[in-house]
Amino acid sequence: MPKFVNIDHDTELLLPPKLREWVPEGHLVHFVMEAVDLLDVSEASVNQRGTGSAQYPPRLLLGLLVYSYATGLFSSRQIERATYENVAVRLLCADTHPDHDTLCAFRRKNGALLRRAFAQVLELAAGCGILKVGGVTVAIDGTKVLANASKHAAVSHGHAQSALREIDAEIAQLLAKAEQADSTPLQDGLTIEGEIARRHERKARLLKAKAEMEARAHARFQAEQADHEAQLARREAARQAGKKPRGREPKAPDPAPGEKDQVNFTDSESRIMKTKDGFQQCYNAQAGVETDSRLIVGARLAQAPNDKEQLEPTLAAVREHVAPGHVLIDSGFVSEAAIRSVERPDPKREGESPRVLAAVIRERHGRTIEQLEKREDPPAPPPEAPFTEHLAHRTATAAGRALYRLRQQTVEPVFGIIKSVLGFRRFMLRGLAKVSLEWDLVCLAYNLKRLHRLDARLRPA
């Protein structure tokens, strides 16, 4: 007869007397607990009066959020449920059970703590020799992350104008109906006063959305107007030099919002962006990744649907923690003004300014026979050559190609891990400020999980 392990669901059992023995040695939860114990949580928002019920320690709540995000739990209700059902989470919480309101409030109120914790984890990584802080190579990129809003809860400028006209007509019709003594009554439960109030409420929301779209259009006009005037100045300078300006005459920007400009009622600060699944309500999540350790060394959030103007602010976020020697970007970030700006020596910073490498020449996939053959590096273009030629030469050399190849091996896999392994594809919070702190939390969780993967031996910074 075959032998089977005896399964008994009714006999009372005792868990190990020490909570840390509930999960095996080397588990991620042990690493998160040890790392959080090394962090300074004095910036945490707590009830200083000491009134009311006892508070959960900020260190416990921070560790719980970090571990939950590192293991794919993002909803405060899911995290609360895990404190009962997940053995590792019960260990982290010492068999206590913070409720979802406590978790949500702590996450929402502690943006400064999360930013400080992100910086301290990088200091710990530097202290154990995993992260270098000077002359490093950083790959920068952005990815679209869904907002906590439906694209069907949005209204365009053209639709808002037509809807406002319809609402005004309906309100006038209801007022006229109220003045008629023998008018046909409404259905049971409906009143003329209630219907008028509902339409006024809808009108107020549409007017607010329309004003938001007009404000965005004005800001866009101011930015485009400066660029338009610069183009006109360059063309006029060419004419003064006796040269014919190239291309068509630039078209003046329009200060009015477009018919398809949109505002989302659920999260008005999110934007419609093009993704592989079509147009969605998103935020543009930016990250700078150090190529050796693959740690995120700079993170920020943007509302722009593309990366054209994101190089300078994202690199500024990176420079808060490390000093980059080389910066690797894709063609979406390329802007002559931005690259010249970040490469300009800064008297406030020590060391050399970073050197930007970008692919400005589109090449087909695969390599030709000529590309496989060993060849000498092409000569550098003359100083008077256009900026794009100088930028293209940086990745045309053997050293430049080898360095730039690191970009697709670092920042793109990091986004893949965050979305596919951690499962973070949609923000839980709403509004740019709150979503920004949630992105900081995601990057903090990723870094700790990465350090655990590298078997880091953390010690106080």
C-alpha positions as CSV (number, residue, x, y, z in Angstrom):
1,M,0.0,0.0,0.0
2,P,1.3,3.5,-0.8
3,K,2.3,5.7,2.1
4,F,0.8,9.2,2.5
5,V,1.6,12.1,4.8
6,N,-1.0,12.3,7.6
7,I,-3.2,15.4,7.1
8,D,-5.1,16.5,10.2
9,H,-7.2,19.7,10.2
10,D,-8.6,19.4,13.7
11,T,-5.7,18.9,16.1
12,E,-4.6,22.1,17.8
13,L,-1.1,23.2,16.9
14,L,1.3,25.7,18.3
15,L,3.2,28.2,16.1
16,P,6.9,28.7,16.8
17,P,7.3,30.8,20.0
18,K,9.4,33.3,18.1
19,L,7.6,35.3,15.5
20,R,10.7,35.5,13.2
21,E,10.6,31.7,12.9
22,W,7.2,31.9,11.1
23,V,8.9,32.4,7.8
24,P,12.2,30.9,6.5
25,E,15.6,32.6,6.8
26,G,16.5,34.8,3.8
27,H,12.8,35.8,3.2
28,L,12.2,39.3,1.8
29,V,10.1,40.3,4.9
30,H,13.2,39.8,7.1
31,F,15.2,42.1,4.8
32,V,12.5,44.8,4.7
33,M,12.2,44.8,8.5
34,E,16.0,45.1,8.9
35,A,16.2,47.9,6.3
36,V,13.3,49.9,7.8
37,D,14.9,49.6,11.2
38,L,17.9,51.5,9.8
39,L,15.8,54.4,8.5
40,D,15.1,57.7,10.2
41,V,11.3,58.0,10.5
42,S,11.3,61.2,12.5
43,E,9.5,63.0,9.6
44,A,6.5,60.8,9.9
45,S,3.1,62.4,10.4
46,V,1.8,61.3,13.8
47,N,-0.7,62.5,16.4
48,Q,1.6,64.6,18.6
49,R,-1.1,65.3,21.2
50,G,-1.3,61.7,22.2
51,T,-5.1,61.7,22.5
52,G,-7.4,59.0,21.3
53,S,-6.5,55.4,20.6
54,A,-2.9,54.2,20.5
55,Q,-1.2,54.8,17.2
56,Y,0.7,52.2,15.2
57,P,4.4,53.0,15.0
58,P,5.4,54.8,11.8
59,R,8.2,52.3,11.2
60,L,5.7,49.4,11.2
61,L,3.3,51.2,8.7
62,L,6.2,52.2,6.4
63,G,7.6,48.6,6.4
64,L,4.1,47.2,5.8
65,L,3.5,49.5,2.8
66,V,7.0,48.8,1.3
67,Y,6.7,45.0,1.7
68,S,3.1,45.1,0.3
69,Y,4.1,47.1,-2.8
70,A,7.2,44.9,-3.3
71,T,4.9,41.8,-3.4
72,G,2.1,43.2,-5.5
73,L,-0.4,44.4,-2.9
74,F,-1.4,48.0,-3.5
75,S,-5.0,48.4,-2.2
76,S,-5.3,49.4,1.5
77,R,-8.1,46.9,1.9
78,Q,-6.0,44.1,0.4
79,I,-3.1,45.0,2.7
80,E,-5.4,44.9,5.7
81,R,-6.7,41.5,4.7
82,A,-3.1,40.2,4.3
83,T,-2.4,41.1,8.0
84,Y,-4.8,38.2,8.8
85,E,-4.1,35.8,5.9
86,N,-0.4,36.2,5.0
87,V,2.1,34.7,7.5
88,A,4.9,37.1,6.4
89,V,2.7,40.1,6.8
90,R,1.6,38.9,10.2
91,L,5.3,38.6,11.2
92,L,6.0,42.2,10.0
93,C,3.0,43.5,11.9
94,A,3.8,41.4,15.0
95,D,0.3,39.9,14.8
96,T,-1.4,43.3,14.8
97,H,-3.9,44.4,12.2
98,P,-3.8,48.0,11.0
99,D,-7.1,48.9,9.3
100,H,-7.3,50.2,5.7
101,D,-8.2,53.7,6.9
102,T,-5.0,53.9,8.9
103,L,-2.9,52.6,6.0
104,C,-4.6,55.0,3.5
105,A,-4.1,58.0,5.7
106,F,-0.5,57.2,6.4
107,R,0.3,56.7,2.8
108,R,-1.5,60.0,1.8
109,K,0.1,62.2,4.5
110,N,3.7,61.0,4.4
111,G,5.1,62.1,1.1
112,A,8.2,63.7,2.8
113,L,8.9,60.5,4.7
114,L,8.7,58.4,1.5
115,R,11.1,60.7,-0.3
116,R,13.5,60.7,2.6
117,A,13.3,56.9,2.9
118,F,14.1,56.6,-0.8
119,A,17.2,58.7,-0.3
120,Q,18.2,56.7,2.8
121,V,17.9,53.4,1.0
122,L,20.3,54.6,-1.7
123,E,22.7,55.7,1.1
124,L,22.5,52.2,2.6
125,A,23.2,50.8,-0.9
126,A,26.2,53.0,-1.2
127,G,27.4,52.1,2.3
128,C,27.5,48.4,1.4
129,G,29.4,49.0,-1.8
130,I,26.5,48.2,-4.3
131,L,25.9,51.7,-5.5
132,K,28.5,54.2,-6.6
133,V,27.6,57.9,-6.2
134,G,30.1,59.6,-8.4
135,G,30.8,59.4,-12.2
136,V,28.1,56.8,-12.7
137,T,26.2,55.9,-15.9
138,V,22.5,56.5,-15.6
139,A,19.8,55.5,-18.1
140,I,16.7,57.7,-18.1
141,D,13.3,56.8,-19.5
142,G,9.6,57.2,-19.0
143,T,6.7,54.8,-19.0
144,K,2.9,55.4,-19.0
145,V,1.1,54.2,-15.9
146,L,-2.7,54.2,-15.8
147,A,-4.4,56.8,-13.6
148,N,-7.2,55.8,-11.2
149,A,-9.7,57.2,-13.7
150,S,-11.8,56.0,-16.6
151,K,-11.3,57.6,-20.0
152,H,-15.1,57.4,-20.3
153,A,-15.4,59.9,-17.4
154,A,-13.8,62.6,-19.6
155,V,-15.3,65.5,-21.5
156,S,-13.9,67.3,-24.5
157,H,-14.0,71.0,-25.0
158,G,-16.4,70.7,-28.0
159,H,-18.7,68.4,-26.2
160,A,-18.7,70.6,-23.1
161,Q,-19.9,73.6,-25.2
162,S,-22.7,71.7,-26.8
163,A,-23.7,70.1,-23.5
164,L,-23.9,73.5,-21.8
165,R,-26.2,74.7,-24.6
166,E,-28.4,71.7,-24.0
167,I,-28.5,72.2,-20.3
168,D,-29.5,75.9,-20.6
169,A,-32.3,74.9,-22.9
170,E,-33.5,72.2,-20.5
171,I,-33.4,74.6,-17.5
172,A,-35.4,77.2,-19.5
173,Q,-37.9,74.5,-20.4
174,L,-38.3,73.3,-16.8
175,L,-38.7,76.9,-15.5
176,A,-41.4,77.5,-18.1
177,K,-43.1,74.2,-17.1
178,A,-43.1,75.3,-13.4
179,E,-44.9,78.5,-14.3
180,Q,-47.7,76.6,-16.0
181,A,-50.5,75.7,-13.5
182,D,-51.9,72.9,-15.6
183,S,-48.6,71.4,-16.7
184,T,-48.1,67.7,-17.0
185,P,-46.7,66.3,-13.7
186,L,-43.3,64.5,-13.7
187,Q,-42.9,60.8,-12.8
188,D,-43.2,59.7,-9.2
189,G,-40.3,60.9,-7.1
190,L,-39.2,63.6,-9.5
191,T,-39.7,67.3,-8.9
192,I,-39.1,70.3,-11.1
193,E,-37.0,71.9,-8.4
194,G,-34.9,68.7,-8.1
195,E,-34.4,68.4,-11.9
196,I,-33.3,72.1,-12.1
197,A,-30.9,71.6,-9.2
198,R,-29.3,68.5,-10.9
199,R,-28.8,70.4,-14.2
200,H,-27.3,73.4,-12.4
201,E,-24.9,71.0,-10.7
202,R,-24.0,69.4,-14.0
203,K,-23.6,72.9,-15.5
204,A,-21.2,73.9,-12.8
205,R,-19.0,70.8,-13.4
206,L,-18.9,71.5,-17.1
207,L,-18.0,75.1,-16.6
208,K,-15.2,74.1,-14.2
209,A,-13.9,71.6,-16.8
210,K,-14.2,74.2,-19.6
211,A,-12.2,76.7,-17.5
212,E,-9.5,74.0,-16.8
213,M,-9.2,73.3,-20.6
214,E,-8.9,77.0,-21.3
215,A,-6.2,77.5,-18.7
216,R,-4.2,74.5,-20.1
217,A,-4.6,76.0,-23.6
218,H,-3.3,79.4,-22.4
219,A,-0.3,77.7,-20.8
220,R,0.4,75.8,-23.9
221,F,0.1,78.9,-26.0
222,Q,2.6,80.8,-23.9
223,A,5.2,77.9,-24.2
224,E,4.6,77.6,-28.0
225,Q,4.6,81.4,-28.5
226,A,8.2,81.6,-27.1
227,D,9.3,78.9,-29.5
228,H,7.4,80.5,-32.4
229,E,9.2,83.8,-31.8
230,A,12.6,82.1,-31.6
231,Q,11.9,80.4,-35.0
232,L,10.9,83.8,-36.5
233,A,14.1,85.4,-35.1
234,R,16.2,82.7,-36.7
235,R,14.6,83.1,-40.0
236,E,14.9,86.8,-39.9
237,A,18.6,86.5,-39.0
238,A,19.1,84.2,-42.0
239,R,17.5,86.8,-44.3
240,Q,19.7,89.6,-42.8
241,A,22.7,87.3,-43.7
242,G,21.5,87.0,-47.3
243,K,20.4,83.4,-46.9
244,K,17.0,82.0,-47.7
245,P,15.3,80.5,-44.7
246,R,14.7,76.7,-45.1
247,G,11.2,75.2,-44.7
248,R,7.8,76.7,-44.5
249,E,6.9,79.8,-42.6
250,P,6.1,78.7,-39.0
251,K,2.5,78.8,-38.1
252,A,1.5,81.0,-35.1
253,P,0.1,79.0,-32.1
254,D,-3.6,79.2,-31.3
255,P,-4.5,80.4,-27.8
256,A,-8.0,78.8,-27.9
257,P,-8.4,75.2,-26.7
258,G,-8.9,72.5,-29.4
259,E,-12.2,70.7,-29.9
260,K,-10.6,67.4,-28.7
261,D,-8.9,68.9,-25.6
262,Q,-10.2,66.9,-22.6
263,V,-10.6,67.0,-18.8
264,N,-11.3,63.9,-16.7
265,F,-13.9,64.3,-14.0
266,T,-12.5,61.5,-11.9
267,D,-8.8,62.7,-11.9
268,S,-8.6,66.0,-13.6
269,E,-4.8,66.1,-13.3
270,S,-4.3,62.9,-15.4
271,R,-3.9,63.2,-19.1
272,I,-5.0,61.2,-22.2
273,M,-1.9,59.5,-23.5
274,K,-1.2,57.0,-26.3
275,T,-0.3,53.5,-25.1
276,K,0.0,50.1,-26.7
277,D,-3.6,49.6,-25.7
278,G,-4.8,52.8,-27.4
279,F,-5.5,56.2,-25.7
280,Q,-5.8,55.9,-21.9
281,Q,-5.9,58.2,-18.8
282,C,-2.3,58.1,-17.6
283,Y,0.6,59.7,-15.9
284,N,4.2,59.7,-17.4
285,A,6.3,58.0,-14.7
286,Q,10.0,58.9,-15.1
287,A,13.0,57.0,-13.6
288,G,16.8,57.2,-13.8
289,V,18.5,53.8,-13.3
290,E,22.2,53.3,-12.4
291,T,23.5,50.8,-15.0
292,D,25.7,48.7,-12.6
293,S,23.4,48.1,-9.7
294,R,20.1,48.6,-11.6
295,L,18.8,50.7,-8.7
296,I,16.5,53.6,-9.4
297,V,18.4,56.7,-8.4
298,G,15.9,59.3,-9.4
299,A,12.1,59.3,-9.8
300,R,9.5,61.8,-10.7
301,L,6.1,62.0,-12.3
302,A,5.0,64.2,-15.3
303,Q,1.7,65.0,-17.0
304,A,3.3,65.4,-20.5
305,P,2.3,62.7,-22.9
306,N,5.9,62.5,-24.3
307,D,9.4,62.9,-23.0
308,K,10.5,65.8,-25.1
309,E,10.9,68.2,-22.1
310,Q,11.6,65.7,-19.4
311,L,15.4,65.4,-19.5
312,E,16.3,68.3,-17.3
313,P,13.8,67.8,-14.5
314,T,14.4,64.0,-14.4
315,L,18.2,64.4,-14.4
316,A,17.7,67.0,-11.6
317,A,16.0,64.3,-9.5
318,V,18.9,61.9,-10.2
319,R,21.4,64.5,-9.2
320,E,19.8,64.7,-5.7
321,H,21.3,61.3,-5.0
322,V,24.2,60.6,-7.4
323,A,26.6,62.5,-9.7
324,P,26.2,61.0,-13.2
325,G,29.1,60.9,-15.6
326,H,27.1,59.6,-18.6
327,V,23.4,59.9,-19.2
328,L,21.7,57.5,-21.7
329,I,18.4,58.5,-23.3
330,D,16.3,57.5,-26.2
331,S,15.3,59.8,-29.1
332,G,12.2,60.9,-27.4
333,F,14.2,63.0,-24.9
334,V,16.5,64.6,-27.5
335,S,16.4,68.4,-27.5
336,E,19.4,70.5,-28.4
337,A,18.5,73.1,-25.8
338,A,18.0,70.5,-23.0
339,I,21.2,68.5,-23.8
340,R,23.3,71.7,-23.9
341,S,21.8,72.8,-20.7
342,V,22.6,69.6,-18.7
343,E,26.1,69.4,-20.2
344,R,26.9,73.0,-19.2
345,P,29.3,73.1,-16.2
346,D,27.5,74.1,-13.0
347,P,29.7,76.1,-10.6
348,K,27.5,74.9,-7.7
349,R,28.4,71.3,-8.4
350,E,31.8,69.6,-8.1
351,G,33.2,67.4,-10.9
352,E,32.6,67.3,-14.6
353,S,29.2,67.8,-16.2
354,P,27.5,64.7,-17.5
355,R,27.8,63.6,-21.1
356,V,24.6,62.6,-22.9
357,L,24.4,59.7,-25.3
358,A,21.3,59.3,-27.5
359,A,20.3,57.4,-30.6
360,V,19.4,60.1,-33.2
361,I,19.7,57.9,-36.3
362,R,17.0,55.2,-36.8
363,E,18.5,51.9,-37.7
364,R,16.7,48.8,-38.8
365,H,16.7,45.7,-36.5
366,G,19.5,43.2,-37.1
367,R,23.0,43.9,-38.4
368,T,24.3,44.0,-41.9
369,I,27.5,42.3,-42.9
370,E,29.2,45.7,-43.0
371,Q,28.2,46.3,-39.4
372,L,29.5,42.9,-38.3
373,E,33.0,43.6,-39.7
374,K,35.6,45.3,-37.6
375,R,36.0,48.9,-38.6
376,E,37.7,52.0,-37.4
377,D,35.7,54.7,-35.5
378,P,34.5,57.4,-37.8
379,P,36.2,60.8,-37.6
380,A,34.7,63.4,-35.4
381,P,32.6,66.1,-37.2
382,P,34.0,69.6,-37.5
383,P,33.1,72.1,-34.8
384,E,30.7,74.0,-37.1
385,A,28.7,70.8,-37.9
386,P,25.1,70.7,-36.8
387,F,24.5,69.5,-33.2
388,T,22.8,66.3,-34.3
389,E,25.9,65.2,-36.1
390,H,28.0,65.6,-33.0
391,L,25.4,63.7,-31.0
392,A,25.2,60.9,-33.6
393,H,29.0,60.6,-33.5
394,R,29.0,59.8,-29.8
395,T,27.1,56.5,-30.5
396,A,28.9,55.8,-33.7
397,T,32.2,54.9,-32.0
398,A,32.8,51.4,-30.6
399,A,33.0,52.8,-27.0
400,G,29.9,54.8,-27.5
401,R,27.9,51.9,-28.9
402,A,29.0,49.6,-26.0
403,L,28.0,52.3,-23.4
404,Y,24.7,53.1,-25.1
405,R,23.8,49.4,-25.3
406,L,23.4,49.5,-21.5
407,R,20.3,51.6,-21.8
408,Q,18.0,48.8,-23.0
409,Q,19.5,46.4,-20.4
410,T,18.7,48.6,-17.4
411,V,15.9,51.1,-17.4
412,E,13.5,49.1,-19.7
413,P,13.8,45.9,-17.7
414,V,13.2,47.9,-14.5
415,F,9.9,49.1,-15.9
416,G,9.1,45.6,-17.0
417,I,9.7,44.3,-13.4
418,I,7.6,47.0,-11.9
419,K,4.7,46.3,-14.2
420,S,4.9,42.5,-14.7
421,V,6.6,41.2,-11.6
422,L,5.3,43.6,-9.0
423,G,2.1,44.0,-11.0
424,F,1.9,47.8,-10.7
425,R,0.1,49.1,-13.8
426,R,-2.4,51.5,-12.3
427,F,-2.1,54.2,-9.5
428,M,-4.4,53.8,-6.5
429,L,-4.4,57.5,-5.6
430,R,-5.6,60.5,-7.5
431,G,-4.1,63.9,-8.2
432,L,-0.6,64.7,-9.2
433,A,0.8,65.3,-5.7
434,K,-0.7,62.0,-4.3
435,V,0.2,60.0,-7.3
436,S,3.8,61.3,-7.2
437,L,4.3,60.0,-3.6
438,E,2.8,56.7,-4.7
439,W,5.4,56.5,-7.5
440,D,8.1,57.2,-4.8
441,L,6.7,54.3,-2.8
442,V,6.8,52.0,-5.8
443,C,10.5,52.9,-6.6
444,L,11.4,52.5,-2.9
445,A,9.8,49.0,-2.8
446,Y,11.6,48.1,-6.1
447,N,15.0,49.2,-4.7
448,L,14.6,47.2,-1.5
449,K,13.6,44.2,-3.4
450,R,16.6,44.6,-5.8
451,L,19.0,45.0,-2.8
452,H,17.5,41.8,-1.3
453,R,18.1,40.1,-4.7
454,L,21.7,41.2,-4.6
455,D,22.1,39.8,-1.0
456,A,23.1,43.2,0.3
457,R,24.5,43.4,3.8
458,L,23.0,46.7,5.0
459,R,24.6,48.7,7.8
460,P,23.8,52.1,9.3
461,A,24.7,54.9,6.8
